[in-house]
Amino acid sequence: MKKKQIIFLGFLGLTAIAFKGKGEKDIERPKHFPEPTYSFQNNPMSVDKIYLGRVLFYDPILSRNNTIACSNCHSPYNAFTHVDHALSHGIEDREGKRNSPALMNLAWQPYFMWDGAINHLDMQSLFPITHPDEMGETIENVVMKLKEKRAYRNLFLKAYGDSSITGERLLKAFSSFMVQLVSANSKYDSVMRKTSIFASQEKRGYDLFKTHCNACHTEPLFTNYRFESNGLSLDPVLKDIGRAGISQNPKDSFLFKIPTLRNIEFSYPYMHDGRFKKLKEVLNHYNKDFGKGKYGSVNKPIQLSSEEQVDLMAFLLTLSDRAFLFNQDYAYPREFLKEGK
């Protein structure tokens, strides 16, 4: 069977991917998900374009000194983030000021970055490529380096019909890979599909979640993509003011995008600056009394007992999607980067 004739039936059929003419395809949203915000009409999906984006995602050629790839900060086995340190590191081991966000269900996101600096997925990859503390490169130099490699010229030929390599094509290939990173096959999802049920402890935790957490971490994506303050103290070294740095509106000071809770078991450390290593620390934070300060959509601590915290954590573990985490279609393309490049 030829590659372009294959129909992927991942996620137990929820996101079955059906090909259209000439290898084009689209992602079909899970039945309990809203409509995606990403425009597939402006960037038609194809097997070859997705593969090109996947190769680029793992190739350190995108960085100035050819040492840092996107996957350095976004490991597939950690929900496409990193767990070895609080703040992301770039070229020459330069330390950034934020923890890299987990990558999944990006076709539904209206904003990107913790402060919403980017509002379109096709432009998102420009930021890490050009940031001096991340990849420290220019898109022009990346294009030039790719043009020098026959293997990449062949990949662009397959993806676009000719071997022309441009910045726009590169960025859309990235998007093609990233929009297919759909996480919708956790135990929670199977309960929503009515193919399984929560254990009693998970059910108690789910009830607590709906009472205390769902306003911000709204089902089924487990975020409402808004910007909120959650009572975190300002780091005196990082001095990160969040959304206000983009909007220039003082009212947005210390507001950060609400992250998804999907695969939270694997996406530690937590918060925009990675200050909490354990989920228990996060729950303890929300149990604190911040006085008159507002955090999230609530104005008082959630005040869970120790037993309730355990129940809530039991529910949060039902958001782990191992089919997503260990999907080899998202993994390092060894056949190209190690063998065929």
Phi and psi restraints in degrees (value plus and minus 20) as a CYANA .aco file:
   2 LYS   PHI     -91.5   -51.5
   2 LYS   PSI     131.4   171.4
   3 LYS   PHI     -76.7   -36.7
   3 LYS   PSI     -60.0   -20.0
   4 LYS   PHI     -98.2   -58.2
   4 LYS   PSI     -23.2    16.8
   5 GLN   PHI    -118.6   -78.6
   5 GLN   PSI     -28.4    11.6
   6 ILE   PHI     -90.6   -50.6
   6 ILE   PSI     121.1   161.1
   7 ILE   PHI    -132.5   -92.5
   7 ILE   PSI      96.4   136.4
   8 PHE   PHI     -99.8   -59.8
   8 PHE   PSI     112.2   152.2
   9 LEU   PHI    -136.1   -96.1
   9 LEU   PSI      29.4    69.4
  10 GLY   PHI     -90.3   -50.3
  10 GLY   PSI     146.9   186.9
  11 PHE   PHI      35.2    75.2
  11 PHE   PSI      19.0    59.0
  12 LEU   PHI      34.5    74.5
  12 LEU   PSI      14.9    54.9
  13 GLY   PHI      68.7   108.7
  13 GLY   PSI     -29.0    11.0
  14 LEU   PHI     -85.4   -45.4
  14 LEU   PSI     -58.1   -18.1
  15 THR   PHI    -140.9  -100.9
  15 THR   PSI      22.3    62.3
  16 ALA   PHI     -73.3   -33.3
  16 ALA   PSI     114.8   154.8
  17 ILE   PHI    -126.3   -86.3
  17 ILE   PSI      94.9   134.9
  18 ALA   PHI    -124.1   -84.1
  18 ALA   PSI     111.6   151.6
  19 PHE   PHI    -100.2   -60.2
  19 PHE   PSI     126.5   166.5
  20 LYS   PHI    -128.8   -88.8
  20 LYS   PSI    -183.8  -143.8
  21 GLY   PHI     -80.8   -40.8
  21 GLY   PSI     124.7   164.7
  22 LYS   PHI      36.0    76.0
  22 LYS   PSI      18.7    58.7
  23 GLY   PHI      61.3   101.3
  23 GLY   PSI     -17.7    22.3
  24 GLU   PHI     -94.5   -54.5
  24 GLU   PSI     131.1   171.1
  25 LYS   PHI    -170.9  -130.9
  25 LYS   PSI     150.1   190.1
  26 ASP   PHI    -157.8  -117.8
  26 ASP   PSI     143.6   183.6
  27 ILE   PHI    -118.5   -78.5
  27 ILE   PSI     114.6   154.6
  28 GLU   PHI    -113.0   -73.0
  28 GLU   PSI     104.8   144.8
  29 ARG   PHI     -86.3   -46.3
  29 ARG   PSI     125.1   165.1
  30 PRO   PHI     -76.1   -36.1
  30 PRO   PSI     126.5   166.5
  31 LYS   PHI     -81.0   -41.0
  31 LYS   PSI     -47.5    -7.5
  32 HIS   PHI    -117.3   -77.3
  32 HIS   PSI      -9.3    30.7
  33 PHE   PHI    -119.8   -79.8
  33 PHE   PSI     133.8   173.8
  34 PRO   PHI     -93.4   -53.4
  34 PRO   PSI     159.1   199.1
  35 GLU   PHI     -90.1   -50.1
  35 GLU   PSI     120.7   160.7
  36 PRO   PHI     -84.1   -44.1
  36 PRO   PSI     134.3   174.3
  37 THR   PHI    -113.6   -73.6
  37 THR   PSI     -39.3     0.7
  38 TYR   PHI     -91.2   -51.2
  38 TYR   PSI     118.4   158.4
  39 SER   PHI    -111.1   -71.1
  39 SER   PSI      84.9   124.9
  40 PHE   PHI     -95.6   -55.6
  40 PHE   PSI     -38.9     1.1
  41 GLN   PHI     -85.9   -45.9
  41 GLN   PSI     -53.7   -13.7
  42 ASN   PHI    -103.9   -63.9
  42 ASN   PSI     -29.8    10.2
  43 ASN   PHI    -170.0  -130.0
  43 ASN   PSI      55.9    95.9
  44 PRO   PHI     -77.7   -37.7
  44 PRO   PSI     116.6   156.6
  45 MET   PHI    -101.0   -61.0
  45 MET   PSI     130.3   170.3
  46 SER   PHI    -172.6  -132.6
  46 SER   PSI     137.5   177.5
  47 VAL   PHI     -75.6   -35.6
  47 VAL   PSI     -66.7   -26.7
  48 ASP   PHI     -90.9   -50.9
  48 ASP   PSI     -54.7   -14.7
  49 LYS   PHI     -90.9   -50.9
  49 LYS   PSI     -59.5   -19.5
  50 ILE   PHI     -82.5   -42.5
  50 ILE   PSI     -61.9   -21.9
  51 TYR   PHI     -85.4   -45.4
  51 TYR   PSI     -60.5   -20.5
  52 LEU   PHI     -78.8   -38.8
  52 LEU   PSI     -66.2   -26.2
  53 GLY   PHI     -81.8   -41.8
  53 GLY   PSI     -58.0   -18.0
  54 ARG   PHI     -84.2   -44.2
  54 ARG   PSI     -64.0   -24.0
  55 VAL   PHI     -81.9   -41.9
  55 VAL   PSI     -66.3   -26.3
  56 LEU   PHI     -80.9   -40.9
  56 LEU   PSI     -57.7   -17.7
  57 PHE   PHI     -79.7   -39.7
  57 PHE   PSI     -52.9   -12.9
  58 TYR   PHI    -121.8   -81.8
  58 TYR   PSI     -19.5    20.5
  59 ASP   PHI    -118.6   -78.6
  59 ASP   PSI     100.9   140.9
  60 PRO   PHI     -91.1   -51.1
  60 PRO   PSI     -20.5    19.5
  61 ILE   PHI     -80.9   -40.9
  61 ILE   PSI     -38.9     1.1
  62 LEU   PHI     -92.6   -52.6
  62 LEU   PSI     -37.3     2.7
  63 SER   PHI    -113.0   -73.0
  63 SER   PSI     140.1   180.1
  64 ARG   PHI     -79.7   -39.7
  64 ARG   PSI     -59.6   -19.6
  65 ASN   PHI    -128.3   -88.3
  65 ASN   PSI      -2.8    37.2
  66 ASN   PHI      38.0    78.0
  66 ASN   PSI      19.2    59.2
  67 THR   PHI    -141.3  -101.3
  67 THR   PSI     -39.3     0.7
  68 ILE   PHI    -140.7  -100.7
  68 ILE   PSI     105.0   145.0
  69 ALA   PHI    -127.5   -87.5
  69 ALA   PSI     146.1   186.1
  70 CYS   PHI     -76.2   -36.2
  70 CYS   PSI     -57.0   -17.0
  71 SER   PHI     -88.1   -48.1
  71 SER   PSI     -34.2     5.8
  72 ASN   PHI     -81.6   -41.6
  72 ASN   PSI     -55.6   -15.6
  73 CYS   PHI    -123.8   -83.8
  73 CYS   PSI     -31.1     8.9
  74 HIS   PHI    -150.9  -110.9
  74 HIS   PSI      58.9    98.9
  75 SER   PHI    -101.0   -61.0
  75 SER   PSI     112.5   152.5
  76 PRO   PHI     -81.6   -41.6
  76 PRO   PSI     -47.9    -7.9
  77 TYR   PHI    -101.5   -61.5
  77 TYR   PSI     -25.2    14.8
  78 ASN   PHI    -142.4  -102.4
  78 ASN   PSI      18.6    58.6
  79 ALA   PHI      38.6    78.6
  79 ALA   PSI      14.0    54.0
  80 PHE   PHI      39.2    79.2
  80 PHE   PSI      23.7    63.7
  81 THR   PHI    -157.8  -117.8
  81 THR   PSI    -185.6  -145.6
  82 HIS   PHI    -145.5  -105.5
  82 HIS   PSI     135.5   175.5
  83 VAL   PHI    -145.9  -105.9
  83 VAL   PSI     -18.5    21.5
  84 ASP   PHI    -109.1   -69.1
  84 ASP   PSI     -30.5     9.5
  85 HIS   PHI    -180.4  -140.4
  85 HIS   PSI     142.1   182.1
  86 ALA   PHI     -90.2   -50.2
  86 ALA   PSI     -64.7   -24.7
  87 LEU   PHI    -129.1   -89.1
  87 LEU   PSI     123.6   163.6
  88 SER   PHI     -88.2   -48.2
  88 SER   PSI     126.0   166.0
  89 HIS   PHI    -133.9   -93.9
  89 HIS   PSI     124.0   164.0
  90 GLY   PHI    -137.4   -97.4
  90 GLY   PSI    -171.7  -131.7
  91 ILE   PHI     -80.0   -40.0
  91 ILE   PSI     130.5   170.5
  92 GLU   PHI      34.6    74.6
  92 GLU   PSI       7.3    47.3
  93 ASP   PHI      38.9    78.9
  93 ASP   PSI      10.4    50.4
  94 ARG   PHI     -90.4   -50.4
  94 ARG   PSI     114.8   154.8
  95 GLU   PHI    -114.0   -74.0
  95 GLU   PSI     109.4   149.4
  96 GLY   PHI    -101.6   -61.6
  96 GLY   PSI    -187.0  -147.0
  97 LYS   PHI    -136.4   -96.4
  97 LYS   PSI     -13.5    26.5
  98 ARG   PHI    -160.6  -120.6
  98 ARG   PSI     140.0   180.0
  99 ASN   PHI    -105.3   -65.3
  99 ASN   PSI     115.3   155.3
 100 SER   PHI     -85.4   -45.4
 100 SER   PSI     114.2   154.2
 101 PRO   PHI     -92.5   -52.5
 101 PRO   PSI     129.2   169.2
 102 ALA   PHI     -87.5   -47.5
 102 ALA   PSI     127.9   167.9
 103 LEU   PHI    -132.6   -92.6
 103 LEU   PSI      95.7   135.7
 104 MET   PHI    -189.4  -149.4
 104 MET   PSI     133.1   173.1
 105 ASN   PHI      31.4    71.4
 105 ASN   PSI      21.9    61.9
 106 LEU   PHI     -92.8   -52.8
 106 LEU   PSI     -39.8     0.2
 107 ALA   PHI     -85.8   -45.8
 107 ALA   PSI     -34.0     6.0
 108 TRP   PHI    -122.3   -82.3
 108 TRP   PSI     -21.3    18.7
 109 GLN   PHI    -109.8   -69.8
 109 GLN   PSI     108.3   148.3
 110 PRO   PHI    -106.0   -66.0
 110 PRO   PSI     -41.2    -1.2
 111 TYR   PHI    -154.9  -114.9
 111 TYR   PSI     136.6   176.6
 112 PHE   PHI    -152.8  -112.8
 112 PHE   PSI     138.9   178.9
 113 MET   PHI      59.3    99.3
 113 MET   PSI     137.2   177.2
 114 TRP   PHI     -81.8   -41.8
 114 TRP   PSI     -48.3    -8.3
 115 ASP   PHI    -125.2   -85.2
 115 ASP   PSI     -13.7    26.3
 116 GLY   PHI      50.0    90.0
 116 GLY   PSI       7.0    47.0
 117 ALA   PHI     -82.9   -42.9
 117 ALA   PSI     -47.4    -7.4
 118 ILE   PHI    -135.3   -95.3
 118 ILE   PSI     114.0   154.0
 119 ASN   PHI    -136.2   -96.2
 119 ASN   PSI      -4.4    35.6
 120 HIS   PHI    -169.6  -129.6
 120 HIS   PSI     111.9   151.9
 121 LEU   PHI     -80.9   -40.9
 121 LEU   PSI     -53.6   -13.6
 122 ASP   PHI     -84.6   -44.6
 122 ASP   PSI     -38.8     1.2
 123 MET   PHI    -122.6   -82.6
 123 MET   PSI     -31.1     8.9
 124 GLN   PHI     -77.5   -37.5
 124 GLN   PSI     -63.6   -23.6
 125 SER   PHI     -85.8   -45.8
 125 SER   PSI     -41.1    -1.1
 126 LEU   PHI     -79.9   -39.9
 126 LEU   PSI     -57.0   -17.0
 127 PHE   PHI     -83.4   -43.4
 127 PHE   PSI     -75.7   -35.7
 128 PRO   PHI     -85.5   -45.5
 128 PRO   PSI     -52.6   -12.6
 129 ILE   PHI     -83.2   -43.2
 129 ILE   PSI     -60.7   -20.7
 130 THR   PHI    -118.0   -78.0
 130 THR   PSI     -31.7     8.3
 131 HIS   PHI     -89.2   -49.2
 131 HIS   PSI     111.5   151.5
 132 PRO   PHI     -83.2   -43.2
 132 PRO   PSI     -45.5    -5.5
 133 ASP   PHI    -115.8   -75.8
 133 ASP   PSI     -19.6    20.4
 134 GLU   PHI    -129.8   -89.8
 134 GLU   PSI    -110.5   -70.5
 135 MET   PHI    -120.2   -80.2
 135 MET   PSI     -40.7    -0.7
 136 GLY   PHI      39.8    79.8
 136 GLY   PSI       9.9    49.9
 137 GLU   PHI    -136.3   -96.3
 137 GLU   PSI     154.2   194.2
 138 THR   PHI    -133.7   -93.7
 138 THR   PSI     132.1   172.1
 139 ILE   PHI     -85.0   -45.0
 139 ILE   PSI     -51.0   -11.0
 140 GLU   PHI     -84.7   -44.7
 140 GLU   PSI     -63.1   -23.1
 141 ASN   PHI     -88.4   -48.4
 141 ASN   PSI     -57.0   -17.0
 142 VAL   PHI     -80.8   -40.8
 142 VAL   PSI     -67.3   -27.3
 143 VAL   PHI     -79.0   -39.0
 143 VAL   PSI     -63.6   -23.6
 144 MET   PHI     -81.6   -41.6
 144 MET   PSI     -63.3   -23.3
 145 LYS   PHI     -85.6   -45.6
 145 LYS   PSI     -58.4   -18.4
 146 LEU   PHI     -88.4   -48.4
 146 LEU   PSI     -57.8   -17.8
 147 LYS   PHI     -82.2   -42.2
 147 LYS   PSI     -46.7    -6.7
 148 GLU   PHI     -97.2   -57.2
 148 GLU   PSI     -28.2    11.8
 149 LYS   PHI    -130.9   -90.9
 149 LYS   PSI      99.7   139.7
 150 ARG   PHI     -80.0   -40.0
 150 ARG   PSI     -58.6   -18.6
 151 ALA   PHI     -80.6   -40.6
 151 ALA   PSI     -57.8   -17.8
 152 TYR   PHI     -93.7   -53.7
 152 TYR   PSI     -56.4   -16.4
 153 ARG   PHI     -79.9   -39.9
 153 ARG   PSI     -57.6   -17.6
 154 ASN   PHI     -88.3   -48.3
 154 ASN   PSI     -58.5   -18.5
 155 LEU   PHI     -85.3   -45.3
 155 LEU   PSI     -61.4   -21.4
 156 PHE   PHI     -87.9   -47.9
 156 PHE   PSI     -55.0   -15.0
 157 LEU   PHI     -80.9   -40.9
 157 LEU   PSI     -65.4   -25.4
 158 LYS   PHI     -86.7   -46.7
 158 LYS   PSI     -57.8   -17.8
 159 ALA   PHI     -96.9   -56.9
 159 ALA   PSI     -54.6   -14.6
 160 TYR   PHI    -141.9  -101.9
 160 TYR   PSI     -25.0    15.0
 161 GLY   PHI      73.6   113.6
 161 GLY   PSI     -33.4     6.6
 162 ASP   PHI    -168.4  -128.4
 162 ASP   PSI     146.6   186.6
 163 SER   PHI    -110.3   -70.3
 163 SER   PSI      -9.2    30.8
 164 SER   PHI     -85.5   -45.5
 164 SER   PSI     108.2   148.2
 165 ILE   PHI    -130.3   -90.3
 165 ILE   PSI      99.1   139.1
 166 THR   PHI    -150.5  -110.5
 166 THR   PSI     143.6   183.6
 167 GLY   PHI     -82.1   -42.1
 167 GLY   PSI     -61.0   -21.0
 168 GLU   PHI     -82.1   -42.1
 168 GLU   PSI     -64.3   -24.3
 169 ARG   PHI     -84.6   -44.6
 169 ARG   PSI     -59.8   -19.8
 170 LEU   PHI     -80.2   -40.2
 170 LEU   PSI     -68.1   -28.1
 171 LEU   PHI     -85.9   -45.9
 171 LEU   PSI     -57.3   -17.3
 172 LYS   PHI     -92.9   -52.9
 172 LYS   PSI     -48.2    -8.2
 173 ALA   PHI     -86.9   -46.9
 173 ALA   PSI     -62.1   -22.1
 174 PHE   PHI     -75.6   -35.6
 174 PHE   PSI     -69.0   -29.0
 175 SER   PHI     -80.3   -40.3
 175 SER   PSI     -59.3   -19.3
 176 SER   PHI     -79.9   -39.9
 176 SER   PSI     -60.4   -20.4
 177 PHE   PHI     -90.0   -50.0
 177 PHE   PSI     -63.3   -23.3
 178 MET   PHI     -92.9   -52.9
 178 MET   PSI     -53.1   -13.1
 179 VAL   PHI     -90.8   -50.8
 179 VAL   PSI     -37.9     2.1
 180 GLN   PHI    -105.6   -65.6
 180 GLN   PSI     -20.7    19.3
 181 LEU   PHI     -99.4   -59.4
 181 LEU   PSI      50.9    90.9
 182 VAL   PHI    -118.1   -78.1
 182 VAL   PSI     102.7   142.7
 183 SER   PHI    -127.5   -87.5
 183 SER   PSI      88.3   128.3
 184 ALA   PHI    -171.0  -131.0
 184 ALA   PSI       8.4    48.4
 185 ASN   PHI    -153.2  -113.2
 185 ASN   PSI      19.7    59.7
 186 SER   PHI    -104.5   -64.5
 186 SER   PSI     155.6   195.6
 187 LYS   PHI     -81.7   -41.7
 187 LYS   PSI     -59.7   -19.7
 188 TYR   PHI     -72.7   -32.7
 188 TYR   PSI     -65.8   -25.8
 189 ASP   PHI     -84.2   -44.2
 189 ASP   PSI     -58.4   -18.4
 190 SER   PHI     -86.1   -46.1
 190 SER   PSI     -53.2   -13.2
 191 VAL   PHI     -87.5   -47.5
 191 VAL   PSI     -61.0   -21.0
 192 MET   PHI     -84.7   -44.7
 192 MET   PSI     -50.5   -10.5
 193 ARG   PHI    -102.6   -62.6
 193 ARG   PSI     -23.8    16.2
 194 LYS   PHI      44.0    84.0
 194 LYS   PSI      14.1    54.1
 195 THR   PHI    -126.1   -86.1
 195 THR   PSI     -22.9    17.1
 196 SER   PHI    -175.9  -135.9
 196 SER   PSI     156.5   196.5
 197 ILE   PHI    -153.2  -113.2
 197 ILE   PSI     136.2   176.2
 198 PHE   PHI     -92.0   -52.0
 198 PHE   PSI     125.0   165.0
 199 ALA   PHI     -87.3   -47.3
 199 ALA   PSI     143.2   183.2
 200 SER   PHI     -78.4   -38.4
 200 SER   PSI     -61.3   -21.3
 201 GLN   PHI     -87.3   -47.3
 201 GLN   PSI     -61.2   -21.2
 202 GLU   PHI     -82.5   -42.5
 202 GLU   PSI     -58.1   -18.1
 203 LYS   PHI     -86.7   -46.7
 203 LYS   PSI     -61.1   -21.1
 204 ARG   PHI     -82.6   -42.6
 204 ARG   PSI     -61.5   -21.5
 205 GLY   PHI     -84.3   -44.3
 205 GLY   PSI     -57.8   -17.8
 206 TYR   PHI     -83.8   -43.8
 206 TYR   PSI     -61.1   -21.1
 207 ASP   PHI     -82.9   -42.9
 207 ASP   PSI     -61.3   -21.3
 208 LEU   PHI     -84.3   -44.3
 208 LEU   PSI     -60.7   -20.7
 209 PHE   PHI     -80.3   -40.3
 209 PHE   PSI     -67.3   -27.3
 210 LYS   PHI     -83.1   -43.1
 210 LYS   PSI     -50.3   -10.3
 211 THR   PHI     -98.0   -58.0
 211 THR   PSI     -61.2   -21.2
 212 HIS   PHI    -129.8   -89.8
 212 HIS   PSI     -41.8    -1.8
 213 CYS   PHI    -142.0  -102.0
 213 CYS   PSI     -44.7    -4.7
 214 ASN   PHI     -86.8   -46.8
 214 ASN   PSI     -42.6    -2.6
 215 ALA   PHI     -80.8   -40.8
 215 ALA   PSI     -57.8   -17.8
 216 CYS   PHI    -118.5   -78.5
 216 CYS   PSI     -64.8   -24.8
 217 HIS   PHI    -116.5   -76.5
 217 HIS   PSI      47.7    87.7
 218 THR   PHI     -94.1   -54.1
 218 THR   PSI     112.7   152.7
 219 GLU   PHI     -84.1   -44.1
 219 GLU   PSI     133.8   173.8
 220 PRO   PHI    -111.0   -71.0
 220 PRO   PSI     -25.1    14.9
 221 LEU   PHI    -105.0   -65.0
 221 LEU   PSI     -34.1     5.9
 222 PHE   PHI      43.6    83.6
 222 PHE   PSI      14.7    54.7
 223 THR   PHI    -183.3  -143.3
 223 THR   PSI     132.0   172.0
 224 ASN   PHI    -124.6   -84.6
 224 ASN   PSI     -16.8    23.2
 225 TYR   PHI      44.8    84.8
 225 TYR   PSI      -8.0    32.0
 226 ARG   PHI    -103.9   -63.9
 226 ARG   PSI     152.9   192.9
 227 PHE   PHI    -128.0   -88.0
 227 PHE   PSI     109.1   149.1
 228 GLU   PHI    -159.8  -119.8
 228 GLU   PSI     138.9   178.9
 229 SER   PHI    -119.7   -79.7
 229 SER   PSI     115.4   155.4
 230 ASN   PHI    -140.5  -100.5
 230 ASN   PSI       7.1    47.1
 231 GLY   PHI      62.0   102.0
 231 GLY   PSI     -10.7    29.3
 232 LEU   PHI     -90.6   -50.6
 232 LEU   PSI     117.0   157.0
 233 SER   PHI     -92.2   -52.2
 233 SER   PSI     130.2   170.2
 234 LEU   PHI     -91.4   -51.4
 234 LEU   PSI     108.1   148.1
 235 ASP   PHI     -89.6   -49.6
 235 ASP   PSI     101.6   141.6
 236 PRO   PHI     -87.0   -47.0
 236 PRO   PSI     -39.4     0.6
 237 VAL   PHI    -110.0   -70.0
 237 VAL   PSI     -69.6   -29.6
 238 LEU   PHI     -91.9   -51.9
 238 LEU   PSI     -56.8   -16.8
 239 LYS   PHI      29.0    69.0
 239 LYS   PSI      26.1    66.1
 240 ASP   PHI    -105.0   -65.0
 240 ASP   PSI      94.3   134.3
 241 ILE   PHI    -114.3   -74.3
 241 ILE   PSI     -16.4    23.6
 242 GLY   PHI      50.4    90.4
 242 GLY   PSI    -156.6  -116.6
 243 ARG   PHI     -76.7   -36.7
 243 ARG   PSI     -51.0   -11.0
 244 ALA   PHI     -82.1   -42.1
 244 ALA   PSI     -47.0    -7.0
 245 GLY   PHI     -86.4   -46.4
 245 GLY   PSI     -41.5    -1.5
 246 ILE   PHI    -116.8   -76.8
 246 ILE   PSI     -67.9   -27.9
 247 SER   PHI     -99.8   -59.8
 247 SER   PSI     -40.6    -0.6
 248 GLN   PHI      41.1    81.1
 248 GLN   PSI       2.0    42.0
 249 ASN   PHI    -125.4   -85.4
 249 ASN   PSI      97.0   137.0
 250 PRO   PHI     -75.7   -35.7
 250 PRO   PSI     -46.5    -6.5
 251 LYS   PHI     -86.9   -46.9
 251 LYS   PSI     -37.5     2.5
 252 ASP   PHI    -113.0   -73.0
 252 ASP   PSI     -11.9    28.1
 253 SER   PHI     -81.6   -41.6
 253 SER   PSI     112.0   152.0
 254 PHE   PHI      46.6    86.6
 254 PHE   PSI       0.0    40.0
 255 LEU   PHI    -113.1   -73.1
 255 LEU   PSI     114.6   154.6
 256 PHE   PHI    -151.8  -111.8
 256 PHE   PSI     132.7   172.7
 257 LYS   PHI     -84.1   -44.1
 257 LYS   PSI     117.0   157.0
 258 ILE   PHI     -92.4   -52.4
 258 ILE   PSI     100.6   140.6
 259 PRO   PHI    -100.6   -60.6
 259 PRO   PSI     138.2   178.2
 260 THR   PHI     -90.2   -50.2
 260 THR   PSI     129.8   169.8
 261 LEU   PHI    -115.8   -75.8
 261 LEU   PSI     -23.0    17.0
 262 ARG   PHI     -81.8   -41.8
 262 ARG   PSI     116.4   156.4
 263 ASN   PHI      39.6    79.6
 263 ASN   PSI       8.9    48.9
 264 ILE   PHI     -84.4   -44.4
 264 ILE   PSI     -43.4    -3.4
 265 GLU   PHI     -78.9   -38.9
 265 GLU   PSI     -47.8    -7.8
 266 PHE   PHI    -130.0   -90.0
 266 PHE   PSI     -23.4    16.6
 267 SER   PHI    -127.9   -87.9
 267 SER   PSI       0.4    40.4
 268 TYR   PHI     -87.6   -47.6
 268 TYR   PSI     141.7   181.7
 269 PRO   PHI     -92.1   -52.1
 269 PRO   PSI     144.5   184.5
 270 TYR   PHI    -126.8   -86.8
 270 TYR   PSI     140.4   180.4
 271 MET   PHI      61.9   101.9
 271 MET   PSI     146.0   186.0
 272 HIS   PHI     -82.6   -42.6
 272 HIS   PSI     -44.8    -4.8
 273 ASP   PHI    -129.9   -89.9
 273 ASP   PSI      -8.8    31.2
 274 GLY   PHI      42.4    82.4
 274 GLY   PSI      10.3    50.3
 275 ARG   PHI     -95.5   -55.5
 275 ARG   PSI     -41.8    -1.8
 276 PHE   PHI    -127.8   -87.8
 276 PHE   PSI     104.5   144.5
 277 LYS   PHI    -106.9   -66.9
 277 LYS   PSI     -45.1    -5.1
 278 LYS   PHI    -144.2  -104.2
 278 LYS   PSI     129.7   169.7
 279 LEU   PHI     -82.8   -42.8
 279 LEU   PSI     -52.9   -12.9
 280 LYS   PHI     -78.8   -38.8
 280 LYS   PSI     -58.2   -18.2
 281 GLU   PHI     -84.1   -44.1
 281 GLU   PSI     -57.1   -17.1
 282 VAL   PHI     -83.7   -43.7
 282 VAL   PSI     -65.8   -25.8
 283 LEU   PHI     -85.5   -45.5
 283 LEU   PSI     -58.1   -18.1
 284 ASN   PHI     -81.9   -41.9
 284 ASN   PSI     -57.0   -17.0
 285 HIS   PHI     -81.0   -41.0
 285 HIS   PSI     -66.0   -26.0
 286 TYR   PHI     -95.2   -55.2
 286 TYR   PSI     -31.6     8.4
 287 ASN   PHI    -104.0   -64.0
 287 ASN   PSI     -32.3     7.7
 288 LYS   PHI     -95.3   -55.3
 288 LYS   PSI     136.1   176.1
 289 ASP   PHI    -114.9   -74.9
 289 ASP   PSI      94.6   134.6
 290 PHE   PHI    -115.6   -75.6
 290 PHE   PSI      -4.6    35.4
 291 GLY   PHI      47.8    87.8
 291 GLY   PSI    -146.5  -106.5
 292 LYS   PHI    -106.9   -66.9
 292 LYS   PSI     -24.2    15.8
 293 GLY   PHI     -89.7   -49.7
 293 GLY   PSI     128.1   168.1
 294 LYS   PHI    -121.5   -81.5
 294 LYS   PSI     116.1   156.1
 295 TYR   PHI    -156.6  -116.6
 295 TYR   PSI     109.4   149.4
 296 GLY   PHI      43.7    83.7
 296 GLY   PSI    -164.2  -124.2
 297 SER   PHI    -121.4   -81.4
 297 SER   PSI      -9.2    30.8
 298 VAL   PHI    -137.8   -97.8
 298 VAL   PSI     135.5   175.5
 299 ASN   PHI    -135.7   -95.7
 299 ASN   PSI      -5.0    35.0
 300 LYS   PHI    -170.7  -130.7
 300 LYS   PSI     138.1   178.1
 301 PRO   PHI     -80.5   -40.5
 301 PRO   PSI     131.0   171.0
 302 ILE   PHI     -96.0   -56.0
 302 ILE   PSI     -39.6     0.4
 303 GLN   PHI      31.8    71.8
 303 GLN   PSI      41.8    81.8
 304 LEU   PHI    -112.0   -72.0
 304 LEU   PSI     121.8   161.8
 305 SER   PHI     -91.9   -51.9
 305 SER   PSI     148.6   188.6
 306 SER   PHI     -79.0   -39.0
 306 SER   PSI     -60.2   -20.2
 307 GLU   PHI     -87.1   -47.1
 307 GLU   PSI     -59.1   -19.1
 308 GLU   PHI     -87.5   -47.5
 308 GLU   PSI     -56.4   -16.4
 309 GLN   PHI     -82.6   -42.6
 309 GLN   PSI     -61.0   -21.0
 310 VAL   PHI     -83.0   -43.0
 310 VAL   PSI     -61.8   -21.8
 311 ASP   PHI     -82.6   -42.6
 311 ASP   PSI     -63.9   -23.9
 312 LEU   PHI     -83.5   -43.5
 312 LEU   PSI     -61.3   -21.3
 313 MET   PHI     -85.0   -45.0
 313 MET   PSI     -54.6   -14.6
 314 ALA   PHI     -81.4   -41.4
 314 ALA   PSI     -59.9   -19.9
 315 PHE   PHI     -87.1   -47.1
 315 PHE   PSI     -64.1   -24.1
 316 LEU   PHI     -79.5   -39.5
 316 LEU   PSI     -49.9    -9.9
 317 LEU   PHI     -90.2   -50.2
 317 LEU   PSI     -39.5     0.5
 318 THR   PHI     -93.4   -53.4
 318 THR   PSI     -26.4    13.6
 319 LEU   PHI    -108.9   -68.9
 319 LEU   PSI     -19.6    20.4
 320 SER   PHI     -95.6   -55.6
 320 SER   PSI     110.1   150.1
 321 ASP   PHI    -141.0  -101.0
 321 ASP   PSI      69.5   109.5
 322 ARG   PHI     -90.8   -50.8
 322 ARG   PSI     -46.6    -6.6
 323 ALA   PHI     -82.9   -42.9
 323 ALA   PSI     -54.4   -14.4
 324 PHE   PHI     -93.2   -53.2
 324 PHE   PSI     -67.8   -27.8
 325 LEU   PHI     -82.7   -42.7
 325 LEU   PSI     -53.3   -13.3
 326 PHE   PHI    -135.2   -95.2
 326 PHE   PSI       4.0    44.0
 327 ASN   PHI     -92.4   -52.4
 327 ASN   PSI      95.7   135.7
 328 GLN   PHI     -89.0   -49.0
 328 GLN   PSI     -35.6     4.4
 329 ASP   PHI     -89.0   -49.0
 329 ASP   PSI     -36.3     3.7
 330 TYR   PHI    -122.9   -82.9
 330 TYR   PSI     -25.1    14.9
 331 ALA   PHI    -101.8   -61.8
 331 ALA   PSI     153.3   193.3
 332 TYR   PHI     -73.2   -33.2
 332 TYR   PSI     103.6   143.6
 333 PRO   PHI     -99.4   -59.4
 333 PRO   PSI      53.8    93.8
 334 ARG   PHI     -77.2   -37.2
 334 ARG   PSI     -55.3   -15.3
 335 GLU   PHI     -83.6   -43.6
 335 GLU   PSI     -44.1    -4.1
 336 PHE   PHI    -118.6   -78.6
 336 PHE   PSI     -74.1   -34.1
 337 LEU   PHI     -93.5   -53.5
 337 LEU   PSI     -46.5    -6.5
 338 LYS   PHI    -122.1   -82.1
 338 LYS   PSI     -45.5    -5.5
 339 GLU   PHI    -138.5   -98.5
 339 GLU   PSI     -65.1   -25.1
 340 GLY   PHI    -123.2   -83.2
 340 GLY   PSI     -20.2    19.8
